[in-house]
Amino acid sequence: MKRVSVDIGGTFTDCFVVWDDQYIEGKALTTHHNLSQGFNDALADACKQIGLDAPVLLSQVDSVRYATTLGTNALIERKGPRVGALVTTGFKSTIPLSRARGYGEGLSEGEQMDIPNAKRPPPIVPIPMIREVRERIDYLGQVFWTLDEDDVRLRIRELVDVGAEALVVAFTNSVVNPAHELRVREIFLEEYPGHLLGAIPMLLSHQVAGRKGEYARSSSTILDAFLHQTMYHGLGTLELNLRTQGYEKPMLVSHNSGGMAQLNSTDALQTVHSGPVSGVAAAEHLASAAELGNVVATDMGGTSFDIGIVDQGGVKHYDFNPVIDRWLVSVPMVHLVTLGAGGGSIARFDRMYKTVEIGPQSAGSDPGPACYDRGGLKPTVTDADLLLGYLDAKNYANGRIPLNPRRSKQAIEEQLCDELDLSLIEVCKLIKKQVDASMANGIATELRTRGYEPKDFTILAYGGNGPLHACGIADALGVKRILAPPFSSVFSACGAGNVNQMHIHEMSVWTVLFNPITRSFFSDFDSFNRVVDELERRGREDLQRQGMTADQVKYRLELDMRYGNQRVQTAVVSTLPRLKTQHDVLALMDRFYQSYGERFGEGSQSPEAGIRINTIRVCSYVEQPTVKFSKLSLNGKSRPAPKPVSQRECHFVGHLPLATPIYNDEALIEGTEIEGPAVVTTRATTYLVEPNWKYHAAPQGAVWFIRQEARIQP
């Protein structure tokens, strides 16, 4: 297997190369003005390690997989075409009203509570760019008002005349019966054929989102249209960059659903947050291969801290209505919680509580933290880590980024020391304590709101700064062990190389498995199976369009189920591909009963309220070769710590300055044990072993951090 996977983050571009039995990590600063440059730099770093030129390597690899921030950047910068929308008559205000929540979506809890200062984001589709069309389909899919085709032609001309560069069609109940939306596209192509100069794209809402919910489906389609041009040209440029270097196969793009596809089968909206989702996919694969059980995946990069859950039972945790930037959308995105707590997160004085507040603003890669000496003037987490002695100013990022401690000192003293009336080192300790506590609180909140306890999970700490803060997170969380996985600094890029080619299709349904009033069970098996057949057909055609054969495609049936009118839905992976008998219905109800009890406690189930299926979802995928992870138990192997390469004074929360030994890559040899305090500086990242913690090197460069009184189970 020969494969290149790249994850472009807000600060660093990570590259993971599989070259037969070799696994190579590459890293470079993200170049936001031209993402191809950062890609080339990271690839060159990896190529240098195996002694090949990039064109030679690219001409021989099986695939190049890409997780991009193009969509995220376009939303932040509001760079996109002018979008027009066609909606059902009487529903013109659905988009601007945004369910009366638009002022707060995408903001922190504190900002949402500050109602007097609440502001809605500038609309992507302003009211003058919305046109009503005379048509109506009811909730059952019956045509209530026949589509007025002359009215359609008139409204399309009006939008084109006022400068629309992309069109969205979002009719009410189109997910149940898409006939009117499909006819509008036919009319549009009659009026404005695709071969005409200046032809513009038209997106249909039922093809972007298969769930009911008019606003979320409309905003999903609007965002997709807004990002379409940027993604088309941006990814096209990246693909052209590969072509010029000898790569001739289709480029694969990671999706936020946990899969990937060729560029011609990728919607723009599917690429948003695809990098962090790839990390969760890698955590899922590692948890299975290394037998880790339940896992919390935490990615601390330069810009943010991302949290995902991997359940041992195979339950997928999706956000069915995630908020992307400031808009609620309807796409099945792997669930992530993102905190503004990366290495580049800016530390500022909190006047209300007289303390330090971390993030969510970040210095990014340009200008970056003050110590990068690239013009950054604000203190960040990385600046504090440097002054506390954890980072090597001359060997940060393998020497690619020399750090300037004087800049860090100047930024923190000028902006925080006087306000807090603390010394420089005391302020740095406070920054570290706050950021560790923030990340630990985010993990605990995420687990407990979903019915889990942190003690029942293995916590993975990866990303460029994960191993540096692993012990601090574990201390604040009250857990006794935490794992820095193999290839931790580029773990999300590794995950992008491990995912399958996959498409997810879903449909809102109203399926009552058990009706408590009539005490009857579901029996319309044909209607249920027809929906599954249709969703499988869509997924199969998507994959066949990418060169796969029908017999290669596998399917996973997932059902969103709930008791009665509960708001909480539980995703259940069905072991039955179809429902054929009452026995199948009872088996599905029993699986839901067990899953619900495991998550929310035995006895919390309420079958007497009725059992319903809200959404049927089919994941169609083709399995791909993956990176082989080893079991990560120590198996009794132990070797003494190697000789330190140097020693320096480090400052730890709750301790006086301590003389701390510094180790290099030799400490990654399997079985190596090091008592804290210690710092292990490798080519790719820095591992910080705090006092009262022990460092245990596991296979493939993974590292267990164990609190002294804890023991690893073989």
N, C-alpha and C positions, 0 to 999 in steps of 0.2 A: 504494500500500500504506500502510495506517494501522494501527499495532500498538503495544501497550504490553506490555513484558516486565519482570518484577520478580524480583529475587533477594534473598531475605532471608538475610543472614549473621548471624554471632554478634555483630557489632559494628555494621555498617552495612546499611541496606536500599538496594539499588541499583535504579534505574529507567532503562530504555532505551526511548525513544519514537521510532517511525518515523512521520513525518508527511509522506507523499509523498516528496520528495527531501531532507527534513531529517532528521538524526539527532541526537537530543537526549539528554543525560545528566542524570539527577537522582540526588540522594543525600540520605539522612537517617539519623539514628541509629535502630537497631532498638529497638522498644518491645516487650520480651518479654511484658509483662503484657497487651498488646493489639496484635497484629501489624498490625491494620487501621490503627492510628494511624501507624505507621512507613510503611506503604504509602501512606497519604494524604499524608504529609509529603514523601515522595520524589516522588510524582506531582505535587504542587503545585510543587515545585522545577522539575520539567521543564516544567510548564504555564506557569510564569512566564516562561520563556525564549522561548516561542513566542506569548505574549500571549493565552492561552486559559484559560477556567475549566475545572476538572476535569470537571464534568458535560457541558459542550459537547464536550470532547475524547472522553470515554467514549461519548457517544451516536453518534459517527461512526467509531470504530475498528473494524477487522475482527475483532480478537480481543484478549483479555487473557490473557497467559501468566504462570504463577506458579510459582516454585521456592521451596519453603517449608522451614522448619526445625521445623515443628510436631512431626513425628515424633521428630526428634532430641531436642527439648526434653522431650517426654513420657517418653522412655527415661531421660534424665538425671535427671528429677525423680521417676521411677517413678509417674507419674500415669496410671492406667488402670483398667479394670474387673477384677473377679475372674474369672480364666479357669479353666475346667475342661477336662480332656482325656479322650477315649475312645481307647484303644489296644488292639491285639491281645493276647489272653491270652498271658502269658509275656514281654511286652515292656514291663512297667510301669516298669522301671528304666532304659530307654533314655534318657528325658528327664533324670532327675536325675544319671545317671552322666556324661552329656555327653562321651562318648568319652574319659573320664579326662583331659580337657584344659580343663575349665571353669574351673579355678583361674587359668589363664594367658591365656585368650583375651581379646583386646582390651587387653592390657597391654603396656607397653614391654618390650624384650628384657631390660633390667636387672631389671625387676619380675618377669618370668617366671623368671629364674634365682634369685630370692630365695625358694626353696621353703619355708624355715621360716616365712616370713611370708605364705605364699600363702593367699588366701581366695577362695572361690567367691562370685559375686554372689548376692544374695538371689533365690531362684527366682521367676519370674513365675507358674509353675504348681507350687505345693508338692505334695509326695507325696500328702497327703490329698485333693487335687483331681484325682487321676488314677484312672480306672476302667478295668478290663480288660473286654473284650467277647469272647465266645466266637465266634471266626471265624478263618480262615486261608486265604490265597492264596499259592501258591508262586511262585518266581522266574520261572516261565514264564507266569504269569497263570492257572493252573488252580486251581479251587476245591478246596482240601484239606480244609477244615472249613466246612460251610455256616453262614451267619450265623444266630445264635440271636436271633430277633426279640424274644422275651419278655425275654431278657437285656438287649437294647438298651434296651427301655422302662424296665426296672428301673434300669439304670445312669444313664440320662438323668434320671430322677426323683431319684435320690440326689444328683446334682450340682446340680440345681436347688434341692433342699431345703437344701443346705449353702451356698447363696448364689452359685452361678455366675452371672455376668452375660454371659458369652460362652463358647461351646463350640467345641472343636477336635476333629476326627476325624482321627486319624493312624494308619491301618492299614498293616501291613507289606505291601510290594509293591503298594500301591494304584496306583502309576503305571503298572503293567503291566495291571492289571485293576481299574478303580475301582468295580465293581458294588456291592461291600459298602458303601463309603463313600456312594455315591449312595442306596442303600436306607436307610441310617441317617438321612439327611436327610429322606427321605420319611416315615419313622416319626416323626421329631422334629416335622415340620409337622402330622402327624396329631394328635399329643399336644398341641402348643403352636402353634396357627395364628398366622401373622404378624399378624393383626388383633387379637389379644388384647392387653389392657393388660399391659405388662411383658414382652412377647415379646422374646427375646434372639437375637442372631445366632449362626449356626453356620457354621464354615469347614471346608472339606474340604481335606486336605493335597495331594491330587493336582491340585487346581485352583490352588493357590498355587505349588507347585514341581513341575516335571515330571521331575526327576532322581531316580535311586535314591540311597539314603543316608538311613536312617531318622531318625537324630538331626537332621541338618541340615534335612531336610524338615519334621520335627515342630517344630523351633525356629522355622523360617520361619513356619509357620502360627500358632504361639503368639504371635510378635511381631505378626503381622498382626492377630490378634484383640485383642491388648492395645492396639494403636494405633487400632483401628477407631473407637472412640467419640470419641477426641480428634480424629481427622482428620475424622470426619463432622461434628462440631459446629464445629470450628475452621475448616475450609474452607467449611462452610455459612455461617458468620458472615462470612467474607471475600466470599463470593458475594453475600450479602445487602447488604454494604457497597457492592458494585458496583451492585446493583440500585437502591439509594437515590440513586445518583449518575447514573442514566440509562443504565447499561449493561444490555442486555437479552439478549445472546447467552450461550451456555454458557461458563463459565470453563474455561480449559485449564490443566492441571497438568503440570509437567515431571516426567519419570521418571528414575530413576537408570540406566536402560538406554540412555539417550541419545535418547529420543523424548519424546512427550507424548500426553495424551489428555484427554478431558472428565472431569469429576469423577465421573460415573456409571460410568466405565470404568477407574478408578484404584484399585489396592490401596494400603492404607496403607504397606506395606513398600516400595513403588516410589518413594515420595517422599523417603526417607531419603538424604541426600547429593545430592539432585537439583541443588542449586545449583552445586557444584564440577563435577559431570558436565556441566552446561550449558556451562561454560567449556571443557571438552575438546571438546565438540561445535562450539563457535565456532572453536577452534584447528584442528579438522579442516577446516572450511569455508574458513577463511583460508588454510591450507596449500595447498588445492587451487586457490583463486582466485588467490592471489599466487605460486603455483609455488615454495613454500618447501622442498619435499621432506619429509624426515623432521623431525618437530617434537616437542619436549618442552614440554608446557603446564604452566606453574608459576603458581599463584595465591597470592600473599601478601596476605592480608587482615588484618583486625584480630585474628583469633583463631587462624588456622592457616595452614599452607603446604601446598598440595595439588599433587601431581605426577601428570600423565597423559601417555601416549605416543600419538602419532599417526603411524602407519606409512604411508609413501608408497604402499605396495602395497595399501592398503585393508584390511589385516588389523585386525580389531577386537580390542582387548585387554580381555577381560572378567575379572572375578573371579567364578568360578562358585560358590565357597563363601566369600564375604566374611564378615568378622567385623563385625557391627553392634553397637556398644556392647560388650557382653561375651558375645555369642552368635554362634556359627557358624550361618550360614543358607545357603540354596540358592536364590539368585536370580541371573539373568544381569545383573550390575551392571558398568557400564564401570569398568575397573580404575583405582583411585586409590591413591596413597600419601599419607597425611596426617601432617604433622609439626606439633608444637606450637611453631611459629615465626612467629607473626603479630606485627603491631605491638603488640598488647596482651598478648603473652606475657610472663609474669613472670620477671624475672631474680633468681636467688637464689644464695647462696654454697654451693659444693660443698666440704664439709669434707674429703672424701677426697682430692680432687685439687687443693685450694687454688686454685680458679678459679671462674668464673661458669657456672652452668647455666641454660639458657633453656628455659622451658616444661616440660611441656605445659600447665600451668595458665595461664589467661588472665584478664585483668581484664574482658574483654568490653566492652559498651557501658555497663553500669551495675554498678559505679561507673566503670569505665574506667581508663586510665592515671592516674597521680598528677597529671599536668599538665592533665587535663580539669577538675580542681578540682570534682569531683563526689563526693568522699569516698574516692577510691582512695588507699591508703597504700603500695602496693607498687611497686617500680621495674619498668618495662617497657622494651621495645625502643623504643617511641615516646618515652619520657622521655629515653633516651640520644640518640636522633636529634635531639631538640629542643636538648639541651645541646651537642651537637657542631656546632650551627649550621645543620643541614640544613633545618629547618622554620621557617616564619614564624609566630611566636606569635600575631600579630594576623590572619593570613590563612589559617589552617589550615581545610581543607574549605570554602574560599571564604568564610571568616569566620564560618561557622556555629558553630564550636567554638573560642572563644578559649582559648589555652593559657597556663598559668601556670608559667614556668620555675622559680620558687621552690619549688613543690611537687615538681617533678622532682628538684631539687637536694637537698631535704630527704630524700626517699625513698631516693635512692642513697647519700648520705652516711651516713645512719643505719643502713642495712642492709647496705652492701657495702664502703664505703671503709675502715672500720676493720678489717674481717675480712680484706680483701685487702692492706691496708697500701699502698694506691695513692691517688693524687690523684683528684679528681672526674673530670677529663677522661680520665685513664688508664683508669678503670673504664668510662667510656662507650665508649671505643675498644675495650676488651676485650669489652663486650657486643656491639658491632657485628661485631667479628671472629668471635666465637663463633656468632652467629646466621647470618652469611653462610656460614661453614664448615659449619654444620649443614645448611643448605639445599643447598649444593653437594654435600656428601657424600650426601644423600638422592637427588639427581638421578643422581650417578655410580653409586650402588649399584643404583638401580632400573634403569638402562640396562644395566649390565654383567651383572646377574643374568638378564637376558632376552636376552643375546647381542649387545648393541649397544655402540658406543663413542660417548661424548659428542661427539667431533669430527665425527661423521657426522650430527649433528642441529642444527637451528636451535632455540635456546632462546627461548621466549616468556616474558616477565616481565610479569604483569598483576596486577590487584587493586589495592586502595588503596595498598599499600606495595611492589608489584613494581618499578616504575621507580626507586624510592628506593634499592633494594638491588641493582639489576641489575648494576652494575659490580663490586660486592663479591662477588656470587655467581660472576660470570664469572672474576674473579681467582682465587678459591678453587678453581674447577673447572678452570682452565687453558685456557679457550676464549677466542677472540679477538673474538667478536662476540655480541651478544645483542639481542633485539628486544622493545621495548615496543609491542604491537600497537595498532591503532586502537581508540579507546574503552576504553583499558586499565583505567581505574578501575572500569568497569561491564561488563567483557568477558563475565563469566558471565551477566549479565542480557541482554546482546546475544545470547549463545548460546541462551538460553531462547527468544528470538524467532526463532531460525533453524532449530530442529529440526523434523522432520516429525512428523505424527501417526503413531505407530508402536506396534505391539505385538510382543513377542517370545514365541514359544512353542517349547518344546524338549521332547525326550523321550529318555530313556536307552535305548540300544539296544546290542546285542552283534553287531556286524557285522564279520566278518573279510574284508577285501578280498583279502588274500593269506595263505594258510596255509602256513608253511614246512615243516611236517611232511609234509603230503600234496602240497605244491607245486601247490595248486589255487587258483583265483581265485573271487571272489564271483559268484554267478549268480542268486540269488533276487531279481531286480529288482522283482517285484511287491510283495514285503513292504516293501522300501525305499521304493518309490514310494507305497504306501498310508500310510506314516507321514508322508511329505511332504505328501500330499493332506490328511491330517487336521490337520496343523499349519497349513497354508494356510487350511483351512476355519475354524479357530478365529480366526485373525487377521482374516480377511475379515469374519466375523460381528461381531467387536469393532468394526471400523471402520464397518460398515454400521449398527450400533446408534448411531453418532455422526453419522449422516446422510450418510456417504460411499456412493458407488455401487461396485458390484463392479468395473467397468471402470477405476475410479480407483486401485485397489489394486495395488501392486507388491510383489514378493517378493524376498528375498535368502536364499539357502540357505547355511548355514554348518555345517561339520562339525568336531567335535573329534576329532582323529586322533592316533595314537601308534604307535611301533614296539614290537611285542611287549608286554612287561609294564612298559614304562617308566611312571614316575609323571607325567612331563611330557607334557602334552597341547598340541597346536598347533592353533589355530583356522584352518581353511582355508575361504575363500570359494569356493564351487563356481561355475564358469561354466556348468554344466549343471543345469537345473532338475530333471531326472529321469535315472535310469540305465536305459539300454535295451539296451546291448550290452557285450561284453567290451572293446571299444575305449573306451567311456566309463569303465569301471573303470580301465583303464590310464592314461587321461588324468587321472583324479582322483589316482591314485597318483603320477604325474609332477608334478602341481601340489604335492602334499604334499612330495615329494622336494625340489623347488626352494625352497619356503617354509622347510623345515627347514634346508636348507643356508645360506640367507641369514641365518637367525637365529643358528645355532650353528656356522657354519663349514662350508665345502665339505669333504666327506669324513666328516662326523660322522653322516651318514645310515646307517641300519642296516636296509635292507629284508629282509635275510636273517633277521631276528628275527620277521618277520611285520608286517602293517600292519592296524590295526584302527580302526574308528569307534566311539567311545564314546557320542557324543551327536549327534543331529540337531536343528538349530535353524533355525527360519524366522522372519525378520524381515518382518512385513507392514506396509507403510507407504504413506502418501499424501503425495506431494511438495507442499511449500508454497512460496510466494514467499519469497525470502531477501534479507537485506541484501547489497548488492553491494560486495565488497571489491576494491580496486585492486591491481595489481602493486606490490610495495613496493621494487623496485630504484630506485636514484637516477636512472638514465637520464642521467647526466652533468650534471644540474641542480645548481647550487651558488650559494648566495648568502651574503654575509658575515653574521656575527652582528649582530643588532640592538643598539641602544644599551642597556646594562644599566639597569634601573630603580633599582638600589641596589647596595650592596656590604656584605658582612659577613665577619667572621672565622669560618672553618670549620676543623674538626679532622679530619684523615684518618689512617687507620691507616698507620704508617710514615712520616709526614710531620710537620714542625713546623706550627704554625698558619699558614694561608694566607688572604690576602685574596681573597675569592671573589665574582665578579660574580653578580648575581641578575637573571634574565630573567623576562618574563611570557609570556602566550599568543602574543605575536608570534613567539616562537621556534619555534612549531609550523608556521609557513609552510614549505611544501615546499621542500627544498633548503638550508635554513638549516644552517650548520655552526658548531659552538662547540667550542673547545678547552677541555679540563678544566684546572683545576677550575672548576665552574660549578654553579649551581642554577637550574632552570627551574620556577617556581611557576605553575601554571595553575589554572583554575577547579576542575578535577576532581582533580588529583593533583600530586605533586612529582617531578621528574626530577633525579636527582643524577648529575653528570658528575664522576667522580673524576680525580685527576691521572693523566696518561698515557693518558687516554681521550678520544675525540672523539664529539660528539653530532651525528647526521645526521638531520634531519627528513625523513620520507618522506610519501607521500600519506595523506590521511584522518587526520592527526594521529598516525601511527605514528612511532616513533623508533628508529633503529639506534644502539647504543653500540658503537663500534669501537675496539679497542686500537690505538694509534698506528701500529704496524708493520703492521697488517692493512689490506687493501683490499677494498672491496665489489665483488663480481662483478656486472656489469650484467645 
